[in-house]
Amino acid sequence: MGNTFINRWLANSADRAVGPRMEMHAGPAGGNVTSPGTTGESVLDPCALDNLRHLQHEDDPDVLRQVVEAFFDSCPLLLDALRETIDGQESAHAVHIAAHTLKSSCATVGAVELARLCGELEAIDEETERSACRQILDEIDKAYPVVCEALMQECEKDGFPITRS
């Protein structure tokens, strides 16, 4: 039951509006990953993380880790698909689909800046220069590892560390 419930909840919550743009940077090893110029504001939306934590129960205490691992499994494939649509000069519709799927995954784990960037790509039209798309994709490529680090820290904080090779 746990995974079915999670999948339904994720499907219903992934398209929520995302918050304001935050500049991201890599934090010190073991430290919080925050936005420069803020007072410790995380690159992750704490409300999204709390929503995932509220799904946890005694029989399935590591829901956040499960969702984060699914994010880690799917995002490299989604990023590759997005790169292929942009670099392959595919239609704006193909870019829209790839960006929308990635945006939903990012929103689910509270990666608001990544979701916002994906939303920019999702909104492109046939008139948009591919160089502009590539520039947004470069921002996504810079932000992604920062989000991954922050997600790993959240899981570690909850007592369910994730090791990635």
Backbone as CSV, one residue per row, in Angstrom:
resi,resn,N_x,N_y,N_z,CA_x,CA_y,CA_z,C_x,C_y,C_z
1,MET,0.806,-1.184,0.000,0.000,0.000,0.000,0.856,1.259,0.000
2,GLY,1.966,1.262,0.728,2.790,2.445,0.891,3.227,3.052,-0.426
3,ASN,3.784,2.252,-1.312,4.274,2.791,-2.570,3.146,3.279,-3.472
4,THR,2.007,2.609,-3.481,0.876,3.049,-4.287,0.388,4.403,-3.797
5,PHE,0.279,4.548,-2.497,-0.142,5.824,-1.924,0.851,6.922,-2.274
6,ILE,2.138,6.636,-2.151,3.172,7.619,-2.473,3.060,8.032,-3.937
7,ASN,2.937,7.069,-4.828,2.852,7.386,-6.251,1.645,8.267,-6.560
8,ARG,0.495,7.971,-5.947,-0.697,8.796,-6.154,-0.474,10.201,-5.626
9,TRP,0.102,10.310,-4.441,0.345,11.624,-3.848,1.319,12.413,-4.695
10,LEU,2.395,11.752,-5.146,3.383,12.437,-5.965,2.765,12.916,-7.271
11,ALA,1.953,12.094,-7.881,1.324,12.478,-9.142,0.429,13.694,-8.952
12,ASN,-0.247,13.773,-7.826,-1.152,14.892,-7.575,-0.436,16.151,-7.124
13,SER,0.759,16.022,-6.567,1.426,17.189,-5.998,2.539,17.739,-6.859
14,ALA,2.964,17.029,-7.862,4.162,17.414,-8.617,4.002,18.694,-9.404
15,ASP,2.807,19.052,-9.800,2.623,20.227,-10.638,2.269,21.486,-9.865
16,ARG,2.529,21.494,-8.570,2.269,22.696,-7.790,3.148,23.833,-8.282
17,ALA,2.703,25.029,-8.035,3.507,26.195,-8.408,4.802,26.178,-7.609
18,VAL,5.853,26.651,-8.239,7.140,26.673,-7.562,7.424,28.077,-7.086
19,GLY,8.307,28.165,-6.125,8.600,29.435,-5.484,9.518,30.327,-6.284
20,PRO,9.965,31.420,-5.672,10.812,32.386,-6.353,12.189,31.819,-6.655
21,ARG,12.860,32.460,-7.576,14.187,32.025,-7.985,15.167,32.222,-6.840
22,MET,16.002,31.209,-6.638,17.061,31.295,-5.651,18.360,30.937,-6.332
23,GLU,19.393,31.699,-6.072,20.702,31.375,-6.608,21.298,30.279,-5.750
24,MET,21.871,29.256,-6.375,22.392,28.123,-5.627,23.904,28.071,-5.705
25,HIS,24.504,27.500,-4.684,25.937,27.248,-4.692,26.222,26.030,-3.836
26,ALA,27.373,25.465,-4.060,27.754,24.285,-3.284,28.161,24.723,-1.887
27,GLY,27.615,24.061,-0.907,27.944,24.379,0.475,29.141,23.586,0.937
28,PRO,29.647,23.892,2.114,30.771,23.147,2.654,30.375,21.703,2.913
29,ALA,31.344,20.841,2.864,31.072,19.413,3.086,30.368,19.245,4.419
30,GLY,29.235,18.567,4.370,28.484,18.312,5.587,27.632,19.474,6.051
31,GLY,27.754,20.639,5.396,26.979,21.798,5.812,25.738,21.962,4.973
32,ASN,24.912,22.901,5.373,23.704,23.163,4.599,24.059,23.801,3.278
33,VAL,23.347,23.464,2.256,23.521,24.076,0.957,22.473,25.182,0.876
34,THR,22.931,26.424,0.790,22.017,27.548,0.888,22.191,28.507,-0.274
35,SER,21.284,29.449,-0.330,21.336,30.509,-1.325,22.213,31.631,-0.805
36,PRO,23.134,32.139,-1.624,23.938,33.260,-1.163,23.052,34.479,-0.940
37,GLY,23.437,35.271,0.020,22.694,36.484,0.288,21.421,36.247,1.101
38,THR,21.220,35.040,1.566,20.057,34.767,2.397,20.546,34.320,3.762
39,THR,19.622,34.180,4.649,19.988,33.750,5.994,19.716,32.262,6.128
40,GLY,20.506,31.464,5.430,20.418,30.028,5.568,19.271,29.391,4.810
41,GLU,18.707,30.063,3.820,17.602,29.511,3.056,18.099,28.357,2.194
42,SER,17.467,27.209,2.323,17.883,26.013,1.608,17.472,26.086,0.147
43,VAL,18.174,25.330,-0.699,17.798,25.225,-2.110,16.562,24.358,-2.264
44,LEU,16.138,23.744,-1.188,14.956,22.888,-1.199,13.826,23.567,-0.434
45,ASP,12.621,23.392,-0.921,11.452,23.928,-0.251,11.150,23.059,0.970
46,PRO,11.282,23.619,2.169,11.041,22.817,3.367,9.608,22.297,3.456
47,CYS,8.648,22.997,2.878,7.253,22.519,2.896,7.110,21.233,2.092
48,ALA,7.768,21.162,0.940,7.709,19.936,0.128,8.339,18.773,0.887
49,LEU,9.469,19.039,1.544,10.123,17.987,2.328,9.239,17.552,3.491
50,ASP,8.617,18.512,4.159,7.715,18.172,5.267,6.529,17.354,4.772
51,ASN,6.000,17.697,3.598,4.895,16.918,3.035,5.309,15.466,2.822
52,LEU,6.506,15.264,2.325,6.998,13.896,2.131,7.198,13.202,3.475
53,ARG,7.730,13.919,4.442,7.945,13.328,5.770,6.617,12.957,6.432
54,HIS,5.568,13.710,6.150,4.251,13.400,6.740,3.671,12.110,6.181
55,LEU,4.184,11.641,5.074,3.721,10.369,4.506,4.331,9.167,5.225
56,GLN,5.368,9.435,6.011,6.050,8.349,6.702,5.177,7.805,7.825
57,HIS,5.315,6.519,8.046,4.630,5.885,9.170,5.536,4.774,9.693
58,GLU,5.137,4.188,10.766,5.972,3.222,11.470,6.448,2.080,10.568
59,ASP,5.568,1.588,9.709,5.937,0.468,8.840,6.789,0.895,7.647
60,ASP,6.847,2.184,7.362,7.586,2.694,6.204,8.192,4.047,6.567
61,PRO,9.211,4.051,7.460,9.710,5.310,8.019,10.623,6.111,7.093
62,ASP,11.038,5.545,5.980,12.012,6.238,5.139,11.430,6.676,3.794
63,VAL,10.219,7.199,3.819,9.549,7.630,2.594,10.384,8.687,1.871
64,LEU,10.907,9.654,2.609,11.716,10.697,1.973,12.877,10.071,1.211
65,ARG,13.577,9.129,1.838,14.697,8.485,1.152,14.230,7.761,-0.105
66,GLN,13.099,7.095,-0.041,12.583,6.385,-1.210,12.293,7.348,-2.363
67,VAL,11.686,8.475,-2.047,11.366,9.461,-3.079,12.649,10.070,-3.645
68,VAL,13.600,10.366,-2.774,14.874,10.934,-3.224,15.625,9.930,-4.105
69,GLU,15.628,8.678,-3.718,16.288,7.667,-4.555,15.611,7.558,-5.919
70,ALA,14.296,7.648,-5.958,13.589,7.629,-7.240,13.972,8.860,-8.073
71,PHE,14.113,9.995,-7.416,14.560,11.220,-8.087,15.955,11.016,-8.674
72,PHE,16.857,10.440,-7.873,18.219,10.189,-8.347,18.249,9.194,-9.508
73,ASP,17.336,8.233,-9.491,17.276,7.246,-10.575,16.737,7.857,-11.863
74,SER,15.739,8.727,-11.743,15.065,9.235,-12.942,15.705,10.485,-13.542
75,CYS,16.270,11.346,-12.724,16.753,12.630,-13.235,17.870,12.524,-14.274
76,PRO,18.857,11.672,-14.101,19.872,11.601,-15.163,19.268,11.236,-16.520
77,LEU,18.290,10.347,-16.522,17.624,9.975,-17.775,16.819,11.143,-18.331
78,LEU,16.131,11.860,-17.459,15.344,13.014,-17.892,16.247,14.135,-18.400
79,LEU,17.378,14.348,-17.730,18.333,15.362,-18.194,18.896,14.978,-19.560
80,ASP,19.213,13.705,-19.738,19.699,13.247,-21.044,18.655,13.468,-22.123
81,ALA,17.407,13.167,-21.821,16.327,13.366,-22.791,16.182,14.847,-23.138
82,LEU,16.306,15.705,-22.133,16.206,17.136,-22.366,17.360,17.620,-23.236
83,ARG,18.565,17.149,-22.940,19.734,17.512,-23.763,19.539,17.077,-25.218
84,GLU,19.046,15.849,-25.378,18.852,15.318,-26.735,17.834,16.138,-27.512
85,THR,16.761,16.567,-26.851,15.751,17.345,-27.568,16.283,18.720,-27.954
86,ILE,17.094,19.305,-27.079,17.646,20.635,-27.379,18.778,20.530,-28.394
87,ASP,19.731,19.648,-28.143,20.877,19.519,-29.044,20.489,18.930,-30.396
88,GLY,19.450,18.121,-30.419,19.005,17.498,-31.658,18.076,18.378,-32.464
89,GLN,17.887,19.618,-32.016,17.026,20.565,-32.728,15.608,20.027,-32.911
90,GLU,15.141,19.270,-31.919,13.778,18.738,-32.009,12.769,19.865,-31.782
91,SER,11.530,19.569,-32.001,10.471,20.576,-31.906,10.350,21.136,-30.492
92,ALA,9.747,22.309,-30.430,9.482,22.917,-29.125,8.583,22.014,-28.303
93,HIS,7.699,21.285,-28.958,6.806,20.366,-28.238,7.612,19.264,-27.543
94,ALA,8.627,18.735,-28.212,9.469,17.699,-27.600,10.225,18.258,-26.397
95,VAL,10.725,19.485,-26.513,11.405,20.133,-25.385,10.405,20.342,-24.254
96,HIS,9.203,20.779,-24.601,8.148,21.004,-23.605,7.876,19.734,-22.794
97,ILE,7.738,18.613,-23.458,7.432,17.347,-22.777,8.579,16.935,-21.851
98,ALA,9.806,16.986,-22.360,10.962,16.600,-21.537,11.112,17.532,-20.339
99,ALA,10.954,18.832,-20.559,11.095,19.811,-19.471,9.977,19.659,-18.443
100,HIS,8.766,19.398,-18.906,7.636,19.241,-17.994,7.838,18.037,-17.064
101,THR,8.297,16.942,-17.626,8.518,15.732,-16.828,9.581,15.982,-15.765
102,LEU,10.679,16.614,-16.160,11.741,16.920,-15.201,11.258,17.930,-14.165
103,LYS,10.486,18.919,-14.593,9.958,19.924,-13.662,9.120,19.262,-12.575
104,SER,8.300,18.315,-12.964,7.447,17.626,-11.993,8.275,16.870,-10.963
105,SER,9.318,16.199,-11.415,10.192,15.475,-10.485,10.867,16.438,-9.518
106,CYS,11.326,17.566,-10.030,12.002,18.552,-9.185,11.040,19.157,-8.158
107,ALA,9.832,19.460,-8.587,8.846,20.040,-7.677,8.491,19.069,-6.556
108,THR,8.436,17.798,-6.876,8.081,16.792,-5.882,9.050,16.795,-4.709
109,VAL,10.348,16.939,-4.975,11.346,16.929,-3.899,11.645,18.331,-3.387
110,GLY,10.936,19.325,-3.891,11.121,20.683,-3.395,12.284,21.429,-4.006
111,ALA,12.781,20.973,-5.137,13.891,21.650,-5.820,13.306,22.785,-6.661
112,VAL,12.947,23.870,-5.990,12.185,24.934,-6.625,12.937,25.632,-7.747
113,GLU,14.211,25.845,-7.584,14.974,26.522,-8.641,15.078,25.636,-9.873
114,LEU,15.336,24.368,-9.686,15.378,23.452,-10.828,14.012,23.391,-11.509
115,ALA,12.960,23.328,-10.737,11.617,23.291,-11.315,11.328,24.574,-12.087
116,ARG,11.764,25.701,-11.557,11.544,26.980,-12.244,12.284,27.006,-13.574
117,LEU,13.529,26.557,-13.577,14.309,26.520,-14.819,13.659,25.588,-15.842
118,CYS,13.197,24.441,-15.384,12.500,23.519,-16.282,11.226,24.153,-16.819
119,GLY,10.561,24.930,-15.982,9.363,25.646,-16.420,9.676,26.640,-17.527
120,GLU,10.852,27.280,-17.454,11.265,28.184,-18.525,11.416,27.418,-19.838
121,LEU,12.038,26.257,-19.768,12.189,25.445,-20.982,10.836,24.923,-21.468
122,GLU,9.988,24.580,-20.539,8.667,24.066,-20.886,7.869,25.111,-21.670
123,ALA,8.122,26.375,-21.397,7.355,27.464,-22.004,7.902,27.932,-23.354
124,ILE,8.965,27.333,-23.851,9.533,27.810,-25.114,8.580,27.538,-26.271
125,ASP,8.779,28.285,-27.328,8.003,28.053,-28.547,8.969,27.865,-29.716
126,GLU,8.432,27.685,-30.890,9.258,27.423,-32.073,10.173,28.597,-32.412
127,GLU,9.838,29.785,-31.921,10.631,30.984,-32.213,11.850,31.123,-31.296
128,THR,11.884,30.362,-30.223,12.962,30.477,-29.238,14.272,29.948,-29.825
129,GLU,15.302,30.733,-29.683,16.628,30.317,-30.151,17.131,29.144,-29.313
130,ARG,17.733,28.173,-29.963,18.268,27.013,-29.242,19.391,27.418,-28.302
131,SER,20.094,28.499,-28.612,21.158,28.948,-27.706,20.560,29.387,-26.364
132,ALA,19.365,29.975,-26.385,18.695,30.362,-25.135,18.307,29.125,-24.343
133,CYS,17.834,28.097,-25.048,17.502,26.836,-24.382,18.749,26.210,-23.779
134,ARG,19.827,26.252,-24.529,21.088,25.665,-24.059,21.584,26.388,-22.813
135,GLN,21.398,27.708,-22.780,21.832,28.484,-21.615,21.049,28.068,-20.366
136,ILE,19.749,27.866,-20.517,18.932,27.411,-19.386,19.355,26.006,-18.979
137,LEU,19.615,25.152,-19.957,20.066,23.793,-19.659,21.397,23.813,-18.906
138,ASP,22.284,24.722,-19.261,23.556,24.852,-18.535,23.309,25.237,-17.079
139,GLU,22.323,26.116,-16.837,21.972,26.480,-15.456,21.430,25.261,-14.709
140,ILE,20.625,24.461,-15.395,20.085,23.242,-14.787,21.222,22.295,-14.430
141,ASP,22.182,22.136,-15.331,23.321,21.254,-15.080,24.163,21.719,-13.892
142,LYS,24.239,23.019,-13.660,24.973,23.550,-12.501,24.183,23.350,-11.208
143,ALA,22.873,23.510,-11.286,22.034,23.438,-10.090,21.789,22.006,-9.627
144,TYR,21.740,21.068,-10.554,21.386,19.690,-10.219,22.279,19.073,-9.134
145,PRO,23.605,19.140,-9.238,24.417,18.514,-8.181,24.242,19.182,-6.811
146,VAL,23.943,20.466,-6.808,23.716,21.171,-5.546,22.445,20.634,-4.886
147,VAL,21.414,20.429,-5.686,20.158,19.868,-5.181,20.392,18.447,-4.677
148,CYS,21.147,17.663,-5.426,21.433,16.281,-5.002,22.127,16.268,-3.645
149,GLU,23.089,17.132,-3.473,23.800,17.216,-2.192,22.845,17.592,-1.065
150,ALA,21.975,18.570,-1.306,21.021,18.997,-0.282,20.048,17.869,0.060
151,LEU,19.597,17.127,-0.945,18.694,15.999,-0.697,19.393,14.909,0.113
152,MET,20.634,14.644,-0.198,21.384,13.639,0.568,21.529,14.080,2.021
153,GLN,21.761,15.379,2.241,21.862,15.896,3.598,20.542,15.743,4.351
154,GLU,19.436,15.983,3.684,18.126,15.833,4.320,17.884,14.380,4.733
155,CYS,18.231,13.455,3.861,18.049,12.042,4.184,18.959,11.628,5.338
156,GLU,20.169,12.119,5.319,21.111,11.821,6.410,20.573,12.370,7.727
157,LYS,20.046,13.584,7.687,19.480,14.211,8.881,18.342,13.365,9.455
158,ASP,17.587,12.702,8.582,16.476,11.863,9.013,16.945,10.466,9.452
159,GLY,18.225,10.195,9.324,18.748,8.887,9.723,18.675,7.829,8.659
160,PHE,18.481,8.233,7.409,18.414,7.315,6.284,19.366,7.774,5.181
161,PRO,20.672,7.659,5.436,21.638,8.192,4.463,21.567,7.451,3.136
162,ILE,21.897,8.184,2.082,21.979,7.640,0.740,23.431,7.702,0.320
163,THR,23.916,6.601,-0.184,25.279,6.600,-0.728,25.165,6.482,-2.236
164,ARG,25.868,7.333,-2.926,25.863,7.315,-4.391,27.282,7.075,-4.875
165,SER,27.371,6.250,-5.898,28.704,5.981,-6.441,28.973,6.832,-7.649
